[in-house]
Structures are given as C-alpha cells and as structure tokens.
Amino acid sequence: MERVKKWMLIGLISLMAVLAACGQEIEDPLNWEIESFDYMNQEGEQVSLDDLKGKVWMADFVFTSCETVCPPMTYNMTKLNEALVEEGVEDVQFVSFSVDPTVDTPDKIQEFMAGYDLAQADWQFLTGYSQEEIESFAQQNFKALVRKPSVGTQVDHATWFYLVDEDGKIIKAYQGFQDVPIEDIVNDIKILQES
C-alpha cells in the first residue's frame, strides 16, 4: 500500500510539473509582425519568411567587416546555441541579416561564419538586398536602427537579439552585445516550443 501511495505521489508531482510548464507564458510579448521577405543566404540560396515558418528563430543584425560589436554578438549567439544544446532544445533557427549587403557576398559571409561554432547549427546569414532595403526592413519590422554612413566602412546598427515565433512574429528582444540573458532566452524558447 505504501508503495502505491509513493507512486501516486510521484505521478501527481510529475503531472503538476507538466501542467505548470504548459501554463507558462512569455512575459510582455512584443507581437511585432514581420513583413514577407525573400533574401539570399551564405550558399547563394533564397530564404523567405515562409521558409522559416514553423520554427522558432533567433535573429540579429551584423556584418562581416564589423570591427566592434558583431564579433562579440556572434560569439554570444554561439554561446546561446551551446546552452540550447545542453538543455536538449532542438529545431531553433538562427538568422543573421547583413547590414552591409554590398560588401557581404555569400563567399565573404562563409569566411566569416567559419570562425564560429555557430556555423555547425542551423544558421542562415542573409544578404542580397540594397542598403536602403535593409535599413527600412530593420526599422519597420524590428524597430532597429541600421545606418551606413557615407564615409568609412562601418555600419551603425542595433545590438539586439530577437526571438521570433513559428508564425513569424517577433516575441522578445534581448541585449545581444553585453550581459546577454542566455538563461531567459532558453526559457522563452522552451515556452514557445511547448505552447
């Protein structure tokens, strides 16, 4: 009889844990819609918003010749992927939008990606649009600044990581350069995937 009670208690605790996880919601979701796009990745293949539907994805805005924030941001995205792997979280797509598309050819992007373990993950690094287009796209969809000055090689851009749900809606934005809340991002991804 004691053994039956013990198993009933374990079963009840397990059920409560499952129900608690199911009831979790992301706090203060942004729910920003992303307009349809169709850009070129590092392999020269077209990737559209429709191609990304059905997967949770993390997005950022970087460029290959960046001398300041992009290498740490890409390193931090790599650390996020490592945390997801450790937690057994699968099917997360990583999407980087080049903010310097006239310089960032597929070959240049592949060379940049080779320096990061994130290249082993499901990572699409997009280019193949005009500077004006990416500046407008970032502002209208991600509320993110992208601006290439007329002088010099560096591009001003936001340093956020964006969590996008399976329907192509931006749910959260997190600091991607310093003090990245990796644990919070992993938890939010789990919530999205379980809902």
Salt bridges, closest charged atoms under 4 A:
GLU33 OE2 - LYS169 NZ 3.80
ASP50 OD1 - LYS53 NZ 3.93
GLU82 OE1 - LYS79 NZ 2.84
GLU87 OE1 - LYS190 NZ 2.59
ASP100 OD1 - LYS148 NZ 2.60
ASP122 OD2 - LYS55 NZ 2.58
ASP156 OD2 - ARG147 NH2 2.51
